[in-house]
Amino acid sequence: MGRRGKSRLIPRLMLNGYGGVSMITLNRLGHNDEPFHLNTDMIVTVESTPDTVITLATGAKVVVAETPAEVAAAVRAYRAEVLGEALKRRGAPQRQPPVAPLPREPPRLSAVEDEPR
C-alpha cells in the first residue's frame, strides 16, 4: 500500500525515439490514470508537505502521487541513463601509460661548520 492508501506508483522513465530516456513519468495526485512526463532539469525542489510538491524552475508547483524518495530515484535513474549513454557514445576510456618518475639527482647540500668566535 502507498502512503495514501492506494497501490504504490513507481515513477517510470520515458524512452525517446532513439531508445534513450528523455523524461520521467509521474502521476498527478488524484489522477493516477493520467500520467505525465516531466523534464528533470526543470525540478528545483521536491517537498513532502505531506503531499509531494515539485517546484519547477518556472515557479509552477505540481502535486504528485509519488513520494519524494521515488521522485529522487527516478531522477537518479534518468541522469545515470544520460551519463551512461554519453560514455557509450564516447567509447571506452583510453588508458594512459603510466608516467615514469623523472630522474632525480641526489641533493647537493653539504654541512657547513660555524667558524669559531
Secondary structure, 3 states (H helix, E strand, C coil): CCCCCCCCCCCEEEECCCCCEEEEEEEECCCCCCEEEECHHHEEEEEECCCEEEEECCCCEEEECCCHHHHHHHHHHHHHHHHHHHHHHHCCCCCCCCCCCCCCCCCCCCCCCCCCC
